[in-house]
Amino acid sequence: SSDPSFELKCTIFTFVSELIEDNEMKEELREVEDKNHVRSGEKPKQKVLKKRRDKTCTQCGKSFTYKQYLERHMRVHTGEKPYTCDQCGKSFSQSSVLNVHMNIHTGEKLYTCDQCGKTFFCASVLRNHMIIHTKEKPHSCHLCGRTKCLKLHQRIHTGEKPYKCSHCDKRFNHSGTLKTHEMTHTGEKPFTCDQCGKRFCRDRVLKQHMVVHTKEKPHSCHLCGNRFSHRQTGSLKQHERIHTGEKPYKCSHCDKRFRDSRHLKTHEMIHTGEKPFTCDQCGKRFTLKAPLTDHMRVHTGEKPFTCDQCGKSFSHSSDLKLHMDIHTGEKPYTCDQCGKTILWASVLKQHLTVHTKERPHSCHLCGKSFACPEHLKVHQKVHTAVREYMCFECEKTFTTASRLKQHERIHTGEKPYKCSHCDKRFSHSGNLKTHERIHTGEKPYTCDQCGKSFCSQCDKRFSRSEHLKTHERIHTGEKPYHCTECGKCFTDSSSLHRHTKNNHNK
């Protein structure tokens, strides 16, 4: 593998080459001025100006004094690099850049800053470095006033992108950006984390990654004191927009704005319908890689998040976080209708529909209504016949992961739910809850017609909701189960089954 420090040094050379070209152009101008006896402060003769602009690039329109400078410039467009290092094989478009590069192998740094003692490979880089000490910014953009990296910056205004990818048609305004982009085609990742072995295209991204191991958070918000690992890349800069309300990224399809460019990109996929990440097991598509990674655990059965209290594992960190509330015993959410305390706000919201009888979510195919959208989503799979969760033991398929999980306990024999009153165990929490009512005598299901948890006519009590539901059909007269042989109707499926067995089965 390549040496990251060597690669880092190499990334400066394109920038250096541009500096060298600028310096050579200045030297050339001085030579022409001396030749024509033009002194400082005097305007050069018109003939000299014409001579400086008679060699023009047919690709981008840039003008040069001499043919050799134009030929050298054309290598930007052709990608030709005729000068090769005999030490490492790296090629360059200019001999002067090769000469600078050779200092990497010799380790020689001839130019020293007299302010801080830092040494450099070439004089042009030292001259640029000196600006740090002098604070001098002699060059400014005439359009916006910016003073940093003027030549590169002006390409933002002109739209010039002279560097073209040799693998695709994408173009760039800086050679360093092109080099990084081409790594997506070659797969090259020269920078390696010495802690975990993860590889990166850029040294800057590796440095950002290292804070994962060091846990260092050197940057703090001056408004709230929250600390962050990075100042510019996400983290602090994005956080500060919470305080300022700044949302610089606007959707090109609607008026919605975002604090983060990544959120904008994800949002715009709603308009374009783009879902670039596809599950190779079932073909389901996702707009982001993270949801695909979560989804794959459905197929692999992976549960990387484990509770340190009871050892139970989960496929998502959010599920583990919710589960931990079970151990604390805290139920912070209380129903104002019946006083029931609940662990989570989302469950309280669903519970309230028991009192309001509200079922706002309806199936457009059969009209059946549901209290929450998740139940509707599961129901709709009845119509679409989508059963994406498969048992690896018997290949039986299910519409939800929870039903697959319950089914798998048939094969494993697992019964994780134990009665607190006796030693009986259950594979499903709902069955345990129903069983414990035998011990407690609780009958929570009340008939809407007679207002009691038992019927005043038959004195029957209900510990299970399905029994109450069947009982209520006595009052409503509803008989949803009918015999296909004779047409007789029944209030419950067991009565229909008994009728069919006794009267129609031979």
C-alpha positions in Angstrom: 0.0 0.0 0.0 1.1 3.6 -0.7 2.6 5.8 2.0 -0.1 8.4 3.1 2.6 11.0 4.0 4.1 10.6 0.5 0.6 10.9 -1.1 -0.1 14.0 1.0 3.1 15.6 -0.2 2.2 14.8 -3.8 -1.1 16.6 -3.6 0.6 20.0 -3.4 2.3 19.7 -6.7 -0.6 20.7 -8.9 -1.0 23.8 -6.8 2.8 24.3 -7.0 2.7 24.0 -10.7 0.2 26.8 -11.0 2.4 29.0 -8.8 5.4 28.1 -10.9 3.5 29.0 -14.1 2.5 32.4 -12.6 6.0 33.1 -11.5 7.4 32.1 -15.0 4.8 34.5 -16.6 6.0 37.3 -14.3 9.6 36.6 -15.1 8.7 36.5 -18.8 7.0 39.9 -18.5 10.1 41.4 -16.8 12.3 40.0 -19.6 10.1 41.6 -22.2 10.0 44.9 -20.3 13.8 44.9 -20.0 14.2 44.1 -23.7 11.9 47.0 -24.6 13.4 49.3 -21.9 10.1 49.7 -20.0 10.7 50.9 -16.5 8.4 50.6 -13.4 5.4 52.8 -13.6 5.6 53.2 -17.4 3.1 51.7 -19.7 4.6 49.1 -22.2 4.4 49.8 -25.9 1.3 48.7 -27.7 3.4 46.3 -29.8 4.5 44.4 -26.7 0.9 44.0 -25.5 -0.1 42.5 -28.9 2.8 40.2 -28.7 1.7 38.9 -25.3 -1.7 37.9 -26.6 -1.2 36.3 -30.0 -1.0 32.6 -28.7 -4.5 31.6 -27.8 -5.8 28.2 -26.5 -8.6 26.9 -28.8 -10.1 25.0 -25.9 -10.6 27.7 -23.3 -9.5 31.0 -25.0 -6.6 31.6 -22.6 -3.7 33.7 -24.2 0.0 33.2 -24.0 3.2 35.1 -25.1 5.2 32.2 -26.5 4.3 29.0 -28.3 6.0 26.8 -25.6 3.8 28.3 -22.9 0.7 27.5 -25.0 2.0 23.9 -25.6 2.5 23.5 -21.9 -1.0 24.8 -21.1 -2.6 22.4 -23.7 -1.5 19.5 -21.5 -4.2 20.6 -19.0 -6.8 19.6 -21.7 -5.0 16.6 -23.2 -3.9 15.1 -19.9 -0.4 14.6 -21.3 2.4 14.2 -18.7 5.7 13.7 -20.5 8.0 14.1 -17.5 8.4 11.0 -15.3 10.2 10.5 -12.0 12.8 7.7 -12.3 12.4 7.0 -8.5 8.7 6.3 -8.2 7.3 6.5 -11.7 5.0 9.5 -11.1 4.5 11.7 -14.2 4.1 15.5 -14.5 3.0 17.9 -17.2 5.9 20.3 -16.5 9.6 19.7 -16.0 9.7 22.4 -13.3 7.1 20.4 -11.2 9.2 17.2 -11.7 12.2 19.1 -10.3 10.2 20.2 -7.2 8.9 16.6 -6.8 12.4 15.1 -6.8 13.0 16.9 -3.5 10.6 14.5 -1.8 13.0 11.6 -2.5 16.1 13.6 -1.4 14.2 15.1 1.6 15.9 18.4 0.8 14.0 21.6 1.7 16.1 24.5 0.6 13.8 27.4 1.5 13.4 28.4 5.2 11.0 30.9 6.6 12.9 33.5 8.7 9.8 34.1 10.9 9.0 30.6 12.1 11.8 28.4 10.8 9.5 26.2 8.6 11.2 24.7 5.6 9.8 24.3 2.1 10.6 22.5 -1.2 10.3 25.5 -3.4 10.5 29.3 -3.2 7.0 29.9 -4.5 5.4 28.0 -1.7 7.6 29.9 0.8 6.4 33.2 -0.7 2.8 32.1 -0.2 3.6 31.0 3.3 5.0 34.4 4.2 1.5 35.9 3.8 0.6 34.2 7.1 3.1 36.4 8.9 2.6 39.6 6.9 -1.2 39.3 6.8 -0.8 40.8 3.3 -3.6 40.1 0.8 -2.7 42.0 -2.3 -5.0 40.2 -4.7 -8.8 40.5 -4.4 -11.7 39.4 -6.6 -13.1 42.3 -8.5 -16.6 40.7 -8.3 -17.0 39.8 -4.6 -13.8 41.1 -2.9 -12.5 37.7 -1.8 -8.7 37.6 -1.2 -8.0 33.9 -0.7 -6.7 31.7 -3.6 -7.8 34.3 -6.2 -7.0 32.3 -9.4 -9.0 29.3 -8.3 -11.7 31.4 -6.8 -12.4 33.3 -10.0 -13.3 30.1 -11.7 -16.5 30.1 -9.5 -17.6 33.3 -11.3 -16.4 32.3 -14.8 -17.6 28.7 -14.6 -14.3 27.5 -16.0 -13.6 23.9 -15.3 -10.4 23.0 -17.1 -9.8 19.6 -15.5 -11.8 16.7 -17.0 -12.1 13.2 -15.5 -10.5 10.5 -17.8 -13.2 8.0 -16.7 -16.4 10.1 -17.1 -17.4 13.5 -18.5 -17.4 15.3 -15.2 -15.2 18.4 -15.1 -13.6 20.3 -12.1 -12.2 23.8 -11.5 -9.3 22.4 -9.4 -6.9 19.6 -10.2 -6.9 18.4 -6.6 -10.6 17.9 -6.7 -10.2 16.0 -10.0 -7.6 13.7 -8.4 -9.9 12.9 -5.5 -12.9 12.3 -7.8 -10.9 9.8 -9.9 -10.3 7.8 -6.8 -14.0 6.9 -6.9 -13.3 5.2 -10.3 -10.0 3.5 -9.3 -11.1 2.6 -5.8 -7.8 4.1 -4.4 -7.9 5.0 -0.8 -4.3 5.9 0.2 -5.0 7.2 3.8 -5.4 4.5 6.4 -6.5 4.8 10.0 -3.9 3.1 12.3 -6.6 2.4 14.9 -9.2 0.5 12.9 -7.8 0.1 9.4 -10.5 2.1 7.7 -9.3 3.7 4.5 -10.0 7.1 3.0 -9.5 9.1 -0.2 -8.4 12.3 1.6 -6.1 13.1 4.4 -8.6 15.6 5.7 -11.3 13.0 6.0 -9.0 10.7 7.9 -8.2 13.4 10.4 -11.9 14.0 10.9 -12.4 10.2 11.4 -9.6 10.0 14.1 -11.8 11.9 16.6 -14.0 8.7 16.7 -11.1 7.1 18.5 -9.7 10.0 20.4 -13.2 11.3 21.5 -11.7 14.8 21.2 -14.2 17.7 21.0 -12.1 20.8 20.8 -14.7 23.2 19.4 -17.5 24.6 21.5 -20.6 26.6 20.7 -20.3 30.1 22.3 -24.1 30.3 22.8 -24.9 27.0 24.6 -21.5 25.4 25.3 -22.1 22.2 23.4 -18.9 20.7 22.2 -18.0 19.3 18.7 -15.2 17.4 17.1 -15.2 19.5 13.9 -15.6 23.2 13.3 -16.4 23.4 9.6 -17.4 19.9 8.4 -20.9 19.5 9.8 -20.8 19.6 13.6 -20.3 23.1 15.1 -21.0 25.1 11.9 -24.3 23.3 11.3 -25.2 23.4 15.1 -24.8 27.2 15.1 -27.5 27.5 12.4 -30.0 26.2 15.1 -29.3 29.4 17.0 -29.1 31.8 14.0 -32.0 30.1 12.1 -29.9 30.1 8.9 -31.0 27.7 6.3 -28.8 28.4 3.2 -29.8 25.4 1.1 -33.1 25.8 -0.8 -34.9 23.0 -2.7 -35.0 23.6 -6.4 -38.5 22.0 -6.6 -40.2 23.7 -3.7 -39.6 26.5 -1.2 -38.3 24.3 1.6 -34.9 25.2 3.0 -32.3 23.3 5.0 -29.4 23.9 7.3 -27.4 21.0 5.8 -26.7 20.3 2.2 -27.0 16.5 2.8 -30.6 17.0 4.1 -31.4 19.0 1.0 -30.0 16.2 -1.2 -32.1 13.6 0.6 -35.2 15.8 0.4 -34.9 16.4 -3.3 -35.1 12.6 -3.8 -38.7 12.9 -2.8 -39.3 15.0 -5.9 -37.1 13.0 -8.2 -38.2 9.6 -6.9 -34.6 8.6 -6.8 -33.8 5.6 -4.5 -30.2 4.6 -5.3 -29.8 2.0 -2.6 -31.3 -1.5 -3.4 -31.6 -4.6 -1.2 -30.0 -7.5 -3.1 -32.3 -10.0 -1.2 -35.8 -8.6 -1.9 -35.3 -5.7 -4.2 -36.6 -3.0 -1.9 -35.1 0.4 -2.6 -34.0 3.2 -0.2 -33.0 6.9 -0.6 -30.2 6.5 2.0 -27.6 3.8 2.8 -28.4 3.8 6.5 -32.0 2.6 6.2 -30.7 -0.1 3.7 -28.2 -1.3 6.3 -31.0 -1.4 9.0 -33.2 -3.3 6.5 -30.6 -5.9 5.7 -30.8 -7.1 9.3 -34.3 -8.4 8.5 -32.6 -10.9 6.2 -29.5 -11.6 8.1 -31.1 -11.7 11.6 -28.3 -9.6 12.9 -29.0 -7.8 16.3 -25.9 -5.9 17.2 -27.4 -3.8 20.0 -27.5 -5.7 23.3 -29.1 -4.7 26.6 -26.5 -4.8 29.4 -29.2 -5.5 32.0 -30.9 -8.6 30.5 -28.9 -9.6 27.4 -31.8 -9.0 25.0 -30.6 -7.9 21.6 -32.1 -5.6 19.0 -31.5 -4.7 15.4 -31.7 -1.0 15.9 -30.2 1.3 18.5 -33.5 3.2 18.9 -35.2 -0.1 19.9 -32.6 -0.7 22.6 -33.0 2.8 23.9 -36.8 2.3 24.2 -36.3 -1.1 25.8 -34.0 0.3 28.6 -37.0 2.1 30.0 -38.5 -1.3 31.0 -35.6 -1.8 33.5 -35.9 1.7 35.1 -39.6 1.0 35.7 -40.4 4.6 34.8 -43.7 5.2 33.0 -43.7 9.0 32.4 -46.8 9.2 30.2 -50.3 9.0 31.8 -53.6 8.7 30.1 -55.9 11.5 31.2 -59.0 9.3 30.5 -58.3 6.2 32.6 -55.1 7.0 34.5 -53.0 4.2 32.8 -49.3 4.9 32.8 -47.3 4.2 29.7 -43.6 4.0 28.8 -43.6 5.9 25.5 -45.4 8.8 24.1 -46.1 7.0 20.8 -47.9 4.2 22.7 -49.9 6.7 24.7 -51.0 8.3 21.4 -52.2 4.9 20.2 -53.8 4.1 23.5 -56.0 7.2 23.4 -57.8 5.9 20.3 -59.3 3.3 22.6 -61.2 6.1 24.3 -61.9 8.2 21.3 -62.8 5.3 19.0 -61.0 7.3 16.3 -59.7 5.3 13.3 -58.5 7.9 10.9 -56.5 5.6 8.7 -58.6 3.7 6.1 -57.7 1.1 3.5 -58.5 2.4 0.1 -59.1 -1.1 -1.2 -61.6 -2.5 1.4 -62.5 0.5 3.6 -61.3 -1.1 6.8 -60.1 1.6 9.3 -57.3 1.6 11.8 -56.2 3.8 14.7 -52.6 4.1 13.6 -50.9 4.1 10.2 -48.6 1.2 11.1 -51.5 -1.2 11.5 -52.9 0.0 8.2 -49.6 -0.6 6.5 -49.5 -4.2 7.9 -53.1 -4.7 6.8 -52.5 -3.6 3.2 -50.1 -6.5 2.8 -53.2 -8.8 2.9 -54.2 -7.2 -0.5 -50.7 -7.0 -2.0 -49.7 -10.5 -0.8 -46.3 -9.2 0.2 -44.8 -11.4 2.9 -41.2 -10.3 3.0 -40.1 -11.9 6.2 -39.2 -15.6 5.9 -38.4 -18.2 8.5 -35.1 -19.9 7.6 -36.1 -23.1 9.3 -39.4 -23.9 7.5 -39.5 -21.2 4.9 -42.9 -19.9 6.1 -43.4 -16.2 5.3 -44.9 -13.4 7.3 -46.0 -9.8 6.8 -44.1 -8.3 9.8 -40.8 -8.9 11.5 -42.6 -9.3 14.9 -44.8 -12.2 13.6 -41.7 -13.9 12.2 -40.0 -13.4 15.6 -42.9 -15.0 17.4 -43.0 -17.9 14.9 -39.3 -18.7 15.3 -39.9 -19.4 19.0 -41.8 -22.6 17.8 -38.5 -23.9 16.5 -36.3 -22.7 19.3 -38.7 -23.5 22.1 -38.0 -20.1 23.6 -40.5 -18.8 26.1 -39.1 -15.6 27.4 -42.2 -14.4 29.3 -42.7 -15.9 32.8 -45.8 -15.5 34.9 -45.0 -13.6 38.1 -47.6 -15.7 40.0 -46.7 -19.2 38.9 -43.9 -20.9 36.9 -45.8 -21.0 33.6 -43.9 -19.4 30.7 -45.1 -18.0 27.3 -43.6 -17.3 23.9 -45.6 -14.2 23.5 -46.1 -11.2 25.9 -49.8 -11.0 25.0 -50.5 -14.5 26.1 -48.7 -13.9 29.4 -50.8 -10.8 30.0 -54.0 -12.7 29.3 -52.9 -15.6 31.6 -52.1 -13.3 34.5 -55.7 -12.1 34.6 -56.5 -15.6 35.9 -54.5 -14.7 39.0 -55.6 -11.1 39.3 -59.2 -11.5 38.3 -58.9 -8.5 36.1 -61.6 -8.2 33.4 -60.7 -5.0 31.6 -63.1 -5.3 28.6 -66.4 -3.5 29.0 -69.5 -4.0 26.9 -70.6 -0.8 25.2 -74.2 -1.8 25.3 -74.6 -2.7 29.0 -71.7 -0.6 30.4 -70.2 -3.4 32.4 -67.3 -5.8 32.2 -69.9 -8.5 32.3 -73.3 -8.9 30.6 -76.3 -8.2 32.8 -78.3 -10.8 31.0 -75.9 -13.7 31.3 -73.5 -12.5 33.9 -70.6 -13.4 31.7 -67.3 -11.7 32.3 -64.5 -10.9 29.7 -60.8 -11.1 30.3 -60.0 -11.1 26.6 -61.0 -8.5 24.0 -62.0 -11.1 21.4 -64.5 -12.6 23.8 -66.0 -9.2 24.5 -66.2 -8.6 20.7 -68.0 -11.8 20.1 -70.4 -11.1 23.0 -71.2 -7.6 21.6 -72.6 -9.3 18.5 -75.5 -10.5 20.6 -76.5 -6.9 21.1 -75.8 -5.8 17.5 -77.1 -8.9 15.8 -74.0 -9.1 13.6 -73.2 -12.5 12.2 -70.1 -12.1 10.0 -69.3 -15.8 9.5 -71.5 -17.6 7.0 -71.6 -21.2 5.7 -70.7 -21.5 2.0 -72.8 -24.7 1.8 -76.2 -23.6 3.2 -75.8 -19.8 3.8 -76.4 -20.0 7.6 -74.7 -17.2 9.5 -72.8 -17.2 12.9 -71.4 -14.7 15.4 -68.0 -16.4 15.7 -65.8 -18.6 13.6 -65.8 -21.6 16.1 -69.6 -21.9 15.8 -69.3 -21.9 12.0 -66.5 -24.5 12.2 -68.7 -26.7 14.5 -71.7 -26.4 12.2 -69.7 -27.3 9.1 -68.2 -30.4 10.8 -71.6 -31.7 12.1 -73.8 -31.0 9.1 -71.7 -30.9 5.9 -68.6 -33.1 6.4 -69.2 -36.7 5.4 
